[in-house]
Amino acid sequence: MARYMFIVSYDGTDYCGWQKQKEHKYASELPSLQETIELALAKIFKENISLSASGRTDAGVHAIAQVCHFETDKAMPKDLCWATRAYLPASITIKKVFTAPSDFHSTLSAERKTYRYWVWNQQRSTALLARFSYWVRKPLDLDFLNSCSSRFVGIHDFKSFQSVGTPVHHTEREIFSATWRRKNNSLVEFEITGSGFLKQMVRNIVGTQLDLALKQQSADRILEILALKDRTKAGTAAPAQGLFLKRVYYPPALVKQCRVV
């Protein structure tokens, strides 16, 4: 069995999230990204394909560079990226494919991740970026927002920023960087890199910072919320459509063993 790793980008608007959902009465009618890609690969390799990804993006969340891997003993097409175009919707694109060593695992081998969040900060809404940004009409003070985001850097217990969902062994995570910047007069971008993220943690972090900014509260409130370890003390989650998985980082020794197919 050969192991392959690939990088995929997607517009998550029309999907229930990355992970396949079990059939039950509350299951979403929308397809998952995982099953959509697995079905495309199954048609190419003429066998069932089981995908693992670096993490599970939620419904409506996008990816610039999600990392996945799978195994097969079937021959690889000359250009898998091109081959999948016939079976994938335009909202999903496989960008690069690599052979990977047997000890590479897209989930377990990941060391850190970078997410970005877009806020459309204008009096009027945007049609072209409506699927990819959160509209905030009131002007935002980026100096204040960066003062807030600096409080997240370091090792903290992020229980206050964890939504109910997948059980975890602990809620402590390390944030390496968290910054706001203005891309242009209308678009504001938040970028955060960490060792890992809890369910909806980034959206809760963004929503809390925006709440503090709009209510003109102190940036030190972030440290108070962290210390309380209570989800009800943090702000509302920012909408999913503004969030992108930007990059996943792996040990250099593993990356060097991957070869472009």
N, C-alpha and C positions, 0 to 999 in steps of 0.2 A: 504494500500500500504506500503510495506517495502522498505526502502532505503538501498542500498548496495554501498560500496566504494571498489574499487580495485586498485592495483598497477600493471602497465603494462610496459614492456620494449619492444623496437622495434628498428629495423634497418630501418631508414626512406628512404633509397636510392631509393626504387622502388615505392614511394608514392608521391602524389602531396602535402602532408602536412597533418596535423591533420584534418582540417575542411572539411566537405562535400562541394562540389562546385555546384553552380547552373548550370543548363545546358545552355550554350551559346556557340557561335562559338569559343571563346577563351579559353574555359574550357580545362583543361589538360585531356589527355587520360588515365593518371595514376589514380588508385583508391586513395581515401583518407583513412587514418587510421581509422577515426571515422566510416565511412560507412562499412569498412571491419569488424570491431569488432561488430558493431551493427547487421550486417547480421548474424554473428556467434551466437550472443546471441539470436537473433530472432528464429533461428533454434532450440535452446535448450529450450527456454521458450514458443515457439509456439505463439508468439505475437511480435508486433513491439516494439523495445527497443530504447529509446532516451538517448544518452549519453551526459554528460557534462564532461569537462576535466579542469585541472588546468590552461591550456593555450593552444594556438594554435601553435604548432611547424610548421615551414615552410617546404617546399619541401626539402627532402634530409637530414633533421635534425633528430637526433636519440634521444632516451630516455632510461635512465637507470631505472627511477622510475617516470613515468607519473602517475598522480592520476586522477581517473574518478569516477563518481557515476551515478546510475540509479535507477529507482523505478519499482517495479512489485508486483503483488499480487499472482503470481505463486510460487509454491514450489521451493526452491533452491536445485539444485543437491547436492549430497553428497560431490563432489569435483568439483567445477566449473572450477578450473584451469585445471584439467585433462580433463573435458568434452569439453572445448574449443579447445583442441589440434586436435580434429577431424575436426574442421571447420576453424581454423586459419592457415595461412602459417607459415613456420618456422621462418620468420622474426618478428613475433609478439608473445610474451609470457605473459600471465597473471600470475603474481607471487604470489599475495596474495589477498584474498577477505575478506571483513569485513562487518558486519552489522553496520549501521551508524545512528546517531540520526537524527530526521527530520530537525533540523536546520543546519546540515552539508551540505556545498556546495563546491564542488571541486574547483570551480573558486572563488567565493565570500569569502570563509572562509580562503583562502591562505594568509599567513602573509609575507612570503619571499620565494625565490627560489634560488637554486644554479645551475649554468651551468658550464660546463667545455669545453675546446677546445683543441684539439690535433694538434700539428705541428710536422711533420716528418722532422727533421733537419739534413739531410745528403746529400752528393754529389749524391748518387744514390737513386732512388725512391724505394718505398716499394710496393710489390704486395699484401701482406696479410693485410696491413692496409690502402690500397688505398681508400677504401670506408669509412674510419673512421678518416682520417687525411688530413691535407693540407701540401703539400711538399714545403719546403723552403730550397734551396741549400746553401745559404750563412750562415755561422755560426752566431748564435744569441747570443747577450750579455744579459744574464738574469738579471744582475745587472741594466742595463739600462732599460730593460722592466719592472722590478719591480719598478723602479723610475717613469716610466710612469703610471703604474697601481695604484700607491699610490695616484696620482692626482684625480682619480675617486672616492675615498672613501669619503663618506659624502653625504649631500643633494645638488644636482645640477639640473639645467635645462639641460636635455639631448636632446634638439631639434636638435642639430648638429649631433646626432647619431641616429636619427629616420628616417627610410626609409618611403616612401609614402605607405600608407595602411590604416588600421583601424583607424578611427577618435578617439581621446581621449580628455578628458576634460582638461588635462594639461600634460606637458612633464617633470615635476619635479619628480625625483625618488631618493631614498636613497640607496647608495651602502655601505654595511657593511664590505666587504673584497674583495680584488682583488689581486691575486698573481700568479706569474709564478714560475714553478719549473721544473727541469729536471728529468724525470722518469727513463731514462737510457741514454746511449751515443747518442741515435738517436731520442728519443721522448721527446718533450717539452710539458708541460701541463699548460694551463691557467685556473684558477678557479675563479669564481666571484659569490658573493651572494648579492642579493638586494631585496628591498621591492617589486619590479616589474620591468618589462622590456618592452620597446617600441618595435615596429616592427623592427626586425633585429638589435636591439641595441647591443647585444653581438657581433655579427659578425662585425658590424661597429667599435666597440671598439677594437676588435682584429686586424682588418685590419689596423686601424689607427696606433696602436702601432707598428705593423710590418713595416708599411711604414716609420715611424719615425726612427726605428732602422736601416733599410736598407739604408735610405738616410742620416743617421747620423745627424739627427736634434735634437734639444733640447727637453728634456722631458717636459719642461715648455710650449711647444707648445700645450699640452693637455689642459691646463687651458685657453689658448687663444682661442682654438677651442670651448670649452664649453661656453665661454663668448660671442662668435659671434652668437650662436644660428642659425647656417646656415649649412645645411647638405652638401653643396658643399665645405665647408672648411675642412671637415674631410676626412679621407682616404677611399679607396674602401672597400667594405664589404669582409671579409674573406669568402671563399667558405663554403657552407652549410655542407659538409660531415664531417668537423672536430668538429661540435658542438653537444653536448649532454645535455639534461635536466637531471641533476643528482639527485636533491632532491627538494621536495616541503614541506614547513613547515606550520603546522596548530596550532591553540591555544591548549595548553596541555589539557585544560578542555574538548574540543571536542574529542581529540585523545583518552582520557581515556574512553570515552563512546563507542568507536568502539570495536567490538569483532570479532575475527577471525572466519570465517565460516568453 
